[in-house]
């Protein structure tokens, strides 16, 4: 694979052709191959002349998740047509590996992920929620783009935003800025008490007391999953 990377840099006339081969390996079924490809791609992504191509490739794969069934391109076919087979966790992850690897390097990508999430079927949403934790922690709770996502929480992305909040605050207390964005979201736009659970220890005592009746009414499973 290092030879392939050398070719990308040493053969400018065929640079994007070789890069495409490397990008294809980012969703390889063998984890060792996939991880190695992703490490090389992240280095490529730092180069201005390759950045747009890498990002577009990742975006195109992410967009496949709005299809009700996996497109045939995921099975090696040339044409992007849907197949009868349902989405599986593996085919869903194929569309996410590269995009999630780039997310900590370009925080603005979170908004398109949220947009696709709102259009995706339930199985895809569940998989996204399972794999999002590590990239979100890589962004950190002080990320302006993550704070913006919380502030503007798109309709249909509430569970994604809540999952992001839990990922950010699972091991560290919420920052004052994160608490502020969640508080504003809760009071001004979406009075869903589940938004408050990840930042409870950042709220004032009176705010917690005010939210207590709603917290008690929550399904115990929901409360348990939030910790």
PESULSUL-V894229 format. One record per residue. N is the residue number from 1. RES is the residue in three letters. PHI is phi as a letter, one per 40 degrees, with the letter a starting at -180 (NA if undefined). Layout:
N;RES;PHI
N;RES;PHI
This chain:
1;UNK;NA
2;UNK;c
3;UNK;c
4;UNK;c
5;UNK;c
6;UNK;c
7;UNK;c
8;UNK;d
9;UNK;c
10;UNK;c
11;UNK;b
12;UNK;d
13;UNK;c
14;UNK;b
15;UNK;d
16;UNK;c
17;UNK;c
18;UNK;c
19;UNK;c
20;UNK;c
21;UNK;c
22;UNK;c
23;UNK;c
24;UNK;c
25;UNK;c
26;UNK;c
27;UNK;b
28;UNK;c
29;UNK;c
30;UNK;c
31;UNK;c
32;UNK;c
33;UNK;c
34;UNK;c
35;UNK;c
36;UNK;c
37;UNK;c
38;UNK;c
39;UNK;c
40;UNK;c
41;UNK;c
42;UNK;c
43;UNK;c
44;UNK;c
45;UNK;c
46;UNK;c
47;UNK;c
48;UNK;d
49;UNK;c
50;UNK;b
51;UNK;d
52;UNK;c
53;UNK;c
54;UNK;c
55;UNK;c
56;UNK;c
57;UNK;c
58;UNK;c
59;UNK;c
60;UNK;c
61;UNK;c
62;UNK;d
63;UNK;c
64;UNK;c
65;UNK;c
66;UNK;c
67;UNK;c
68;UNK;c
69;UNK;b
70;UNK;c
71;UNK;c
72;UNK;c
73;UNK;d
74;UNK;c
75;UNK;b
76;UNK;g
77;UNK;c
78;UNK;c
79;UNK;c
80;UNK;c
81;UNK;b
82;UNK;c
83;UNK;b
84;UNK;c
85;UNK;c
86;UNK;c
87;UNK;c
88;UNK;b
89;UNK;d
90;UNK;c
91;UNK;c
92;UNK;c
93;UNK;c
94;UNK;d
95;UNK;c
96;UNK;b
97;UNK;d
98;UNK;c
99;UNK;c
100;UNK;c
101;UNK;c
102;UNK;c
103;UNK;d
104;UNK;c
105;UNK;c
106;UNK;a
107;UNK;c
108;UNK;c
109;UNK;c
110;UNK;c
111;UNK;c
112;UNK;c
113;UNK;c
114;UNK;c
115;UNK;c
116;UNK;c
117;UNK;d
118;UNK;c
119;UNK;c
120;UNK;c
121;UNK;c
122;UNK;d
123;UNK;c
124;UNK;c
125;UNK;d
126;UNK;c
127;UNK;c
128;UNK;d
129;UNK;c
130;UNK;c
131;UNK;b
132;UNK;c
133;UNK;d
134;UNK;c
135;UNK;c
136;UNK;c
137;UNK;c
138;UNK;c
139;UNK;c
140;UNK;g
141;UNK;c
142;UNK;c
143;UNK;c
144;UNK;d
145;UNK;c
146;UNK;c
147;UNK;c
148;UNK;c
149;UNK;c
150;UNK;c
151;UNK;c
152;UNK;b
153;UNK;e
154;UNK;c
155;UNK;c
156;UNK;g
157;UNK;b
158;UNK;d
159;UNK;c
160;UNK;c
161;UNK;c
162;UNK;c
163;UNK;c
164;UNK;d
165;UNK;c
166;UNK;c
167;UNK;c
168;UNK;c
169;UNK;b
170;UNK;c
171;UNK;b
172;UNK;b
173;UNK;c
174;UNK;c
175;UNK;c
176;UNK;d
177;UNK;c
178;UNK;c
179;UNK;d
180;UNK;c
181;UNK;c
182;UNK;c
183;UNK;d
184;UNK;c
185;UNK;c
186;UNK;c
187;UNK;c
188;UNK;b
189;UNK;b
190;UNK;b
191;UNK;c
192;UNK;c
193;UNK;c
194;UNK;c
195;UNK;c
196;UNK;c
197;UNK;d
198;UNK;c
199;UNK;b
200;UNK;d
201;UNK;c
202;UNK;b
203;UNK;c
204;UNK;c
205;UNK;d
206;UNK;c
207;UNK;c
208;UNK;c
209;UNK;c
210;UNK;c
211;UNK;c
212;UNK;d
213;UNK;d
214;UNK;c
215;UNK;c
216;UNK;c
217;UNK;c
218;UNK;c
219;UNK;d
220;UNK;d
221;UNK;c
222;UNK;c
223;UNK;c
224;UNK;c
225;UNK;c
226;UNK;c
227;UNK;b
